[in-house]
Amino acid sequence: MERILEDTEPCDLAGNYRLIAEKIGVRNAYELYCCFHGLQIQFPQRFFSNECIERRMSSERSNGVPIREIAIKYNYSESRVQQILRKCNNTNIEND
């Protein structure tokens, strides 16, 4: 298979594999193919875990970053950021 991949360009691939190879390269697209061929994969809208977002937002807020800036950075509404920060504060109080 290695020889075939050496001479392969993204335009040689079928459907979504072509799009993937254009972004991450033919070899990486092939790795995805090997792991997931025949399966349908759905990618969550959010890249980071909830715990990571909570930790980062809490840290930024304690460093004085305005809620509006945090909301824009993470693509959340200001009210959702406030809700997450309240949850973080309640968790921190319970753990003390």
C-alpha positions as CSV (number, residue, x, y, z in Angstrom):
1,M,0.0,0.0,0.0
2,E,2.9,2.3,0.7
3,R,3.9,2.4,-3.0
4,I,0.3,3.3,-4.0
5,L,0.2,6.1,-1.5
6,E,3.5,7.6,-2.8
7,D,1.9,8.4,-6.2
8,T,-1.5,9.4,-4.8
9,E,-2.9,12.9,-4.9
10,P,-6.0,14.1,-3.1
11,C,-7.8,14.4,-6.4
12,D,-7.4,10.6,-6.8
13,L,-9.5,9.8,-3.8
14,A,-13.3,9.3,-3.5
15,G,-15.8,11.7,-2.0
16,N,-15.0,12.9,1.5
17,Y,-11.6,11.2,1.5
18,R,-10.6,13.8,-1.1
19,L,-11.7,16.7,1.1
20,I,-9.9,15.1,4.1
21,A,-6.7,14.5,2.2
22,E,-6.7,18.1,1.0
23,K,-6.7,19.3,4.6
24,I,-4.4,16.7,6.3
25,G,-2.6,14.8,3.6
26,V,-3.2,11.5,1.8
27,R,-1.3,9.4,4.3
28,N,-3.4,10.8,7.2
29,A,-6.6,10.4,5.2
30,Y,-5.5,6.7,4.6
31,E,-5.0,6.3,8.4
32,L,-8.5,7.5,9.0
33,Y,-9.8,5.2,6.3
34,C,-8.0,2.2,7.9
35,C,-9.6,3.0,11.3
36,F,-13.1,4.0,10.2
37,H,-13.9,2.7,6.7
38,G,-17.5,1.7,6.3
39,L,-18.6,3.7,9.4
40,Q,-20.4,7.0,9.6
41,I,-18.7,9.5,11.8
42,Q,-20.3,12.5,13.4
43,F,-18.1,15.2,14.8
44,P,-19.4,17.2,17.8
45,Q,-19.8,20.9,17.3
46,R,-17.5,21.6,20.2
47,F,-13.8,20.5,19.9
48,F,-12.9,20.8,23.6
49,S,-14.4,18.9,26.5
50,N,-16.7,20.6,28.9
51,E,-14.1,20.2,31.7
52,C,-11.4,21.9,29.6
53,I,-13.8,24.8,28.7
54,E,-14.8,25.3,32.3
55,R,-11.2,25.3,33.5
56,R,-10.1,27.8,30.8
57,M,-13.0,30.1,31.3
58,S,-12.6,30.1,35.1
59,S,-8.9,30.9,34.7
60,E,-9.5,33.7,32.2
61,R,-12.2,35.2,34.4
62,S,-10.0,35.1,37.5
63,N,-7.4,36.9,35.4
64,G,-9.8,39.7,34.8
65,V,-10.9,38.9,31.2
66,P,-14.5,40.3,30.7
67,I,-17.3,37.8,30.2
68,R,-18.1,39.3,26.8
69,E,-14.5,38.5,25.5
70,I,-14.7,35.0,26.9
71,A,-18.0,34.4,25.2
72,I,-16.7,35.6,21.8
73,K,-13.5,33.6,22.1
74,Y,-15.3,30.3,22.8
75,N,-18.4,31.0,20.7
76,Y,-20.8,30.9,23.7
77,S,-23.4,33.4,24.7
78,E,-22.6,35.6,27.6
79,S,-25.4,34.0,29.7
80,R,-24.0,30.5,29.0
81,V,-20.5,31.7,30.1
82,Q,-22.0,33.1,33.3
83,Q,-23.8,29.8,33.9
84,I,-20.5,27.8,33.4
85,L,-18.7,30.2,35.7
86,R,-21.4,29.8,38.4
87,K,-21.1,26.1,38.1
88,C,-17.3,26.3,38.5
89,N,-17.6,28.5,41.6
90,N,-20.1,26.1,43.2
91,T,-17.9,23.1,42.5
92,N,-14.9,24.9,44.0
93,I,-16.8,25.8,47.1
94,E,-18.0,22.2,47.5
95,N,-14.4,20.9,47.1
96,D,-13.0,23.2,49.9
